[in-house]
Amino acid sequence: MNRIFSFLAGAMCGAIVGATAALLLTPTSGQQLRADAVSRWEEALAEARQAMEETRKEMRAQYEQMQKS
């Protein structure tokens, strides 16, 4: 479980750093920049929710397996 948490924390930190760098280095208008930021944030949240759900299913399966043993 600790490895999964570490991976997810690293992935989220990488996503945040990457998004911030992209926002700061992108030569676009303010309105377009905000729209891109919102889009990227929503995409990152969707990926995080998907990873959370997969981890939850995996943990639940491990828990059920431990109960059977």
VOTORLO-556696 format. One record per atom (N, C-alpha, C, CB): residue number from 1; x, y, z. Coordinates in steps of 0.001 Angstrom, whole numbers, plus 500000, padded with zeros to 6 digits. Glycine has a CB too. Layout:
% residues N
{resi=NUM; east=X; north=Y; up=Z}
...
***
This chain:
% residues 69
{resi=1; east=500829; north=498815; up=500000}
{resi=1; east=500000; north=500000; up=500000}
{resi=1; east=500874; north=501249; up=500000}
{resi=1; east=499056; north=499998; up=501207}
{resi=2; east=501972; north=501200; up=500691}
{resi=2; east=502862; north=502348; up=500760}
{resi=2; east=503445; north=502672; up=499384}
{resi=2; east=503987; north=502087; up=501766}
{resi=3; east=503729; north=501645; up=498588}
{resi=3; east=504265; north=501866; up=497243}
{resi=3; east=503225; north=502530; up=496350}
{resi=3; east=504727; north=500538; up=496620}
{resi=4; east=501980; north=502114; up=496501}
{resi=4; east=500899; north=502687; up=495698}
{resi=4; east=500718; north=504160; up=496054}
{resi=4; east=499574; north=501908; up=495916}
{resi=5; east=500701; north=504444; up=497356}
{resi=5; east=500553; north=505829; up=497799}
{resi=5; east=501712; north=506685; up=497299}
{resi=5; east=500467; north=505898; up=499332}
{resi=6; east=502918; north=506146; up=497390}
{resi=6; east=504091; north=506891; up=496927}
{resi=6; east=503998; north=507173; up=495431}
{resi=6; east=505381; north=506114; up=497241}
{resi=7; east=503558; north=506181; up=494674}
{resi=7; east=503419; north=506370; up=493230}
{resi=7; east=502380; north=507437; up=492915}
{resi=7; east=503039; north=505052; up=492551}
{resi=8; east=501219; north=507345; up=493576}
{resi=8; east=500159; north=508324; up=493322}
{resi=8; east=500588; north=509731; up=493733}
{resi=8; east=498882; north=507929; up=494070}
{resi=9; east=501296; north=509841; up=494843}
{resi=9; east=501775; north=511154; up=495275}
{resi=9; east=502770; north=511713; up=494264}
{resi=9; east=502423; north=511066; up=496672}
{resi=10; east=503660; north=510873; up=493773}
{resi=10; east=504628; north=511312; up=492768}
{resi=10; east=503963; north=511699; up=491465}
{resi=10; east=505644; north=510226; up=492512}
{resi=11; east=502955; north=510932; up=491070}
{resi=11; east=502236; north=511243; up=489835}
{resi=11; east=501504; north=512579; up=489941}
{resi=11; east=501244; north=510127; up=489502}
{resi=12; east=500878; north=512822; up=491076}
{resi=12; east=500163; north=514085; up=491264}
{resi=12; east=501143; north=515259; up=491305}
{resi=12; east=499324; north=514043; up=492558}
{resi=13; east=502261; north=515084; up=491996}
{resi=13; east=503262; north=516165; up=492047}
{resi=13; east=503808; north=516443; up=490646}
{resi=13; east=504426; north=515796; up=493015}
{resi=14; east=504077; north=515397; up=489898}
{resi=14; east=504571; north=515568; up=488539}
{resi=14; east=503558; north=516266; up=487650}
{resi=14; east=504936; north=514230; up=487946}
{resi=15; east=502297; north=515913; up=487815}
{resi=15; east=501242; north=516551; up=487028}
{resi=15; east=501133; north=518032; up=487366}
{resi=15; east=499898; north=515857; up=487269}
{resi=16; east=501223; north=518354; up=488631}
{resi=16; east=501123; north=519755; up=489053}
{resi=16; east=502309; north=520559; up=488545}
{resi=16; east=501038; north=519853; up=490582}
{resi=17; east=503511; north=520013; up=488692}
{resi=17; east=504709; north=520711; up=488220}
{resi=17; east=504662; north=520875; up=486700}
{resi=17; east=505989; north=519943; up=488640}
{resi=18; east=504277; north=519824; up=486001}
{resi=18; east=504191; north=519896; up=484543}
{resi=18; east=503156; north=520906; up=484074}
{resi=18; east=503863; north=518535; up=483974}
{resi=19; east=502009; north=520903; up=484718}
{resi=19; east=500961; north=521855; up=484338}
{resi=19; east=501397; north=523290; up=484613}
{resi=19; east=499660; north=521550; up=485093}
{resi=20; east=502051; north=523500; up=485745}
{resi=20; east=502521; north=524843; up=486082}
{resi=20; east=503565; north=525321; up=485080}
{resi=20; east=503101; north=524869; up=487500}
{resi=21; east=504503; north=524456; up=484736}
{resi=21; east=505532; north=524826; up=483759}
{resi=21; east=504904; north=525133; up=482409}
{resi=21; east=506571; north=523703; up=483613}
{resi=22; east=503950; north=524317; up=482006}
{resi=22; east=503286; north=524553; up=480724}
{resi=22; east=502538; north=525885; up=480731}
{resi=22; east=502318; north=523406; up=480405}
{resi=23; east=501886; north=526185; up=481830}
{resi=23; east=501152; north=527451; up=481918}
{resi=23; east=502085; north=528653; up=481853}
{resi=23; east=500339; north=527500; up=483205}
{resi=24; east=503212; north=528542; up=482504}
{resi=24; east=504140; north=529666; up=482533}
{resi=24; east=504900; north=529854; up=481219}
{resi=24; east=505120; north=529478; up=483657}
{resi=25; east=505061; north=528797; up=480464}
{resi=25; east=505865; north=528870; up=479244}
{resi=25; east=505046; north=528944; up=477959}
{resi=25; east=506768; north=527688; up=479177}
{resi=26; east=503740; north=528921; up=478067}
{resi=26; east=502886; north=528918; up=476889}
{resi=26; east=502568; north=530345; up=476448}
{resi=26; east=501592; north=528147; up=477169}
{resi=27; east=502876; north=530684; up=475209}
{resi=27; east=502588; north=532038; up=474718}
{resi=27; east=501166; north=532155; up=474131}
{resi=27; east=503623; north=532434; up=473654}
{resi=28; east=500165; north=532240; up=475000}
{resi=28; east=498786; north=532383; up=474538}
{resi=28; east=498126; north=533534; up=475288}
{resi=28; east=497988; north=531062; up=474741}
{resi=29; east=496920; north=533864; up=474873}
{resi=29; east=496180; north=534944; up=475527}
{resi=29; east=495720; north=534500; up=476911}
{resi=29; east=494969; north=535376; up=474669}
{resi=30; east=495378; north=535461; up=477742}
{resi=30; east=494942; north=535163; up=479096}
{resi=30; east=493704; north=534289; up=479137}
{resi=30; east=494681; north=536434; up=479837}
{resi=31; east=492730; north=534595; up=478296}
{resi=31; east=491489; north=533823; up=478273}
{resi=31; east=491761; north=532397; up=477829}
{resi=31; east=490458; north=534481; up=477348}
{resi=32; east=492558; north=532226; up=476795}
{resi=32; east=492887; north=530889; up=476307}
{resi=32; east=493706; north=530138; up=477352}
{resi=32; east=493659; north=530970; up=474972}
{resi=33; east=494603; north=530835; up=478023}
{resi=33; east=495429; north=530232; up=479066}
{resi=33; east=494560; north=529719; up=480210}
{resi=33; east=496458; north=531244; up=479593}
{resi=34; east=493576; north=530494; up=480617}
{resi=34; east=492674; north=530066; up=481686}
{resi=34; east=491846; north=528864; up=481244}
{resi=34; east=491750; north=531221; up=482107}
{resi=35; east=491382; north=528880; up=480020}
{resi=35; east=490609; north=527750; up=479513}
{resi=35; east=491462; north=526484; up=479475}
{resi=35; east=490057; north=528063; up=478111}
{resi=36; east=492703; north=526629; up=479038}
{resi=36; east=493614; north=525486; up=479016}
{resi=36; east=493895; north=524981; up=480425}
{resi=36; east=494924; north=525862; up=478323}
{resi=37; east=494061; north=525913; up=481357}
{resi=37; east=494339; north=525530; up=482743}
{resi=37; east=493173; north=524747; up=483327}
{resi=37; east=494625; north=526772; up=483602}
{resi=38; east=491964; north=525217; up=483085}
{resi=38; east=490776; north=524517; up=483582}
{resi=38; east=490682; north=523131; up=482953}
{resi=38; east=489495; north=525332; up=483284}
{resi=39; east=490918; north=523057; up=481674}
{resi=39; east=490861; north=521774; up=480979}
{resi=39; east=491885; north=520796; up=481532}
{resi=39; east=491086; north=521971; up=479486}
{resi=40; east=493106; north=521266; up=481719}
{resi=40; east=494158; north=520384; up=482245}
{resi=40; east=493854; north=519971; up=483680}
{resi=40; east=495531; north=521079; up=482177}
{resi=41; east=493331; north=520895; up=484479}
{resi=41; east=493001; north=520574; up=485857}
{resi=41; east=491914; north=519500; up=485904}
{resi=41; east=492548; north=521837; up=486611}
{resi=42; east=490891; north=519644; up=485075}
{resi=42; east=489819; north=518656; up=485034}
{resi=42; east=490342; north=517299; up=484568}
{resi=42; east=488692; north=519132; up=484114}
{resi=43; east=491253; north=517314; up=483611}
{resi=43; east=491856; north=516066; up=483140}
{resi=43; east=492675; north=515406; up=484247}
{resi=43; east=492741; north=516326; up=481910}
{resi=44; east=493447; north=516199; up=484981}
{resi=44; east=494249; north=515656; up=486080}
{resi=44; east=493344; north=515090; up=487175}
{resi=44; east=495179; north=516745; up=486664}
{resi=45; east=492258; north=515771; up=487483}
{resi=45; east=491318; north=515273; up=488479}
{resi=45; east=490678; north=513968; up=488024}
{resi=45; east=490241; north=516316; up=488762}
{resi=46; east=490318; north=513891; up=486757}
{resi=46; east=489714; north=512662; up=486240}
{resi=46; east=490702; north=511504; up=486338}
{resi=46; east=489256; north=512854; up=484779}
{resi=47; east=491960; north=511750; up=486000}
{resi=47; east=492973; north=510699; up=486101}
{resi=47; east=493187; north=510288; up=487554}
{resi=47; east=494299; north=511169; up=485483}
{resi=48; east=493203; north=511253; up=488447}
{resi=48; east=493386; north=510950; up=489868}
{resi=48; east=492208; north=510144; up=490408}
{resi=48; east=493555; north=512246; up=490677}
{resi=49; east=491011; north=510513; up=490006}
{resi=49; east=489830; north=509762; up=490450}
{resi=49; east=489854; north=508338; up=489911}
{resi=49; east=488541; north=510470; up=490001}
{resi=50; east=490283; north=508178; up=488669}
{resi=50; east=490371; north=506844; up=488086}
{resi=50; east=491419; north=506010; up=488833}
{resi=50; east=490719; north=506931; up=486579}
{resi=51; east=492564; north=506602; up=489115}
{resi=51; east=493606; north=505893; up=489858}
{resi=51; east=493119; north=505534; up=491259}
{resi=51; east=494884; north=506746; up=489942}
{resi=52; east=492379; north=506446; up=491892}
{resi=52; east=491844; north=506185; up=493215}
{resi=52; east=490863; north=505013; up=493176}
{resi=52; east=491161; north=507438; up=493771}
{resi=53; east=490010; north=504994; up=492178}
{resi=53; east=489024; north=503924; up=492057}
{resi=53; east=489712; north=502576; up=491798}
{resi=53; east=488024; north=504243; up=490925}
{resi=54; east=490728; north=502565; up=490949}
{resi=54; east=491461; north=501328; up=490688}
{resi=54; east=492162; north=500846; up=491955}
{resi=54; east=492486; north=501535; up=489557}
{resi=55; east=492744; north=501773; up=492701}
{resi=55; east=493411; north=501413; up=493950}
{resi=55; east=492400; north=500893; up=494953}
{resi=55; east=494168; north=502614; up=494530}
{resi=56; east=491248; north=501529; up=495024}
{resi=56; east=490200; north=501085; up=495944}
{resi=56; east=489773; north=499650; up=495607}
{resi=56; east=488978; north=502043; up=495884}
{resi=57; east=489575; north=499358; up=494322}
{resi=57; east=489182; north=498007; up=493921}
{resi=57; east=490267; north=496999; up=494276}
{resi=57; east=488887; north=497958; up=492416}
{resi=58; east=491510; north=497383; up=494035}
{resi=58; east=492634; north=496499; up=494336}
{resi=58; east=492725; north=496242; up=495841}
{resi=58; east=493955; north=497105; up=493814}
{resi=59; east=492582; north=497282; up=496629}
{resi=59; east=492644; north=497136; up=498078}
{resi=59; east=491480; north=496300; up=498599}
{resi=59; east=492647; north=498507; up=498749}
{resi=60; east=490306; north=496495; up=498035}
{resi=60; east=489140; north=495717; up=498440}
{resi=60; east=489355; north=494238; up=498122}
{resi=60; east=487869; north=496239; up=497739}
{resi=61; east=489919; north=493948; up=496947}
{resi=61; east=490194; north=492559; up=496578}
{resi=61; east=491217; north=491946; up=497531}
{resi=61; east=490700; north=492474; up=495122}
{resi=62; east=492237; north=492697; up=497884}
{resi=62; east=493238; north=492198; up=498823}
{resi=62; east=492611; north=491964; up=500199}
{resi=62; east=494418; north=493189; up=498931}
{resi=63; east=491756; north=492845; up=500624}
{resi=63; east=491083; north=492704; up=501906}
{resi=63; east=490219; north=491447; up=501929}
{resi=63; east=490231; north=493940; up=502199}
{resi=64; east=489446; north=491256; up=500874}
{resi=64; east=488588; north=490073; up=500795}
{resi=64; east=489424; north=488803; up=500756}
{resi=64; east=487679; north=490146; up=499561}
{resi=65; east=490541; north=488852; up=500065}
{resi=65; east=491432; north=487701; up=499999}
{resi=65; east=491988; north=487388; up=501395}
{resi=65; east=492587; north=487962; up=498996}
{resi=66; east=492324; north=488428; up=502151}
{resi=66; east=492854; north=488225; up=503509}
{resi=66; east=491775; north=487661; up=504431}
{resi=66; east=493400; north=489553; up=504083}
{resi=67; east=490530; north=488066; up=504238}
{resi=67; east=489453; north=487557; up=505067}
{resi=67; east=489223; north=486075; up=504795}
{resi=67; east=488168; north=488351; up=504823}
{resi=68; east=489379; north=485646; up=503557}
{resi=68; east=489175; north=484247; up=503197}
{resi=68; east=490277; north=483358; up=503745}
{resi=68; east=489097; north=484100; up=501691}
{resi=69; east=491458; north=483925; up=503923}
{resi=69; east=492598; north=483127; up=504395}
{resi=69; east=492538; north=482817; up=505864}
{resi=69; east=493876; north=483835; up=504103}
***
